Amino acid sequence: MTAAVTDELRRRGIGDAAASLAAKTGSAVYRVAFQRWVNAADDLDLRDTISQSFAMLRALIAAH
């Protein structure tokens, strides 16, 4: 899936390094969110969990 996203980003004019970074980062965020969703004791919404995970990444980047 990451390769397909990378290829599509390249087709849309994104450079090789940026396309690869974006696709791999998105994939990693999704994996972390999915694991949180699967392990949740309560009724989490997967889309909300993905959004929260991206928000955590943005906060981490902003803090450093």
Long-range contacts (C-beta under 8 A, 24 or more apart in sequence): 1-27, 2-26, 2-27, 25-57, 29-53, 29-54, 29-57
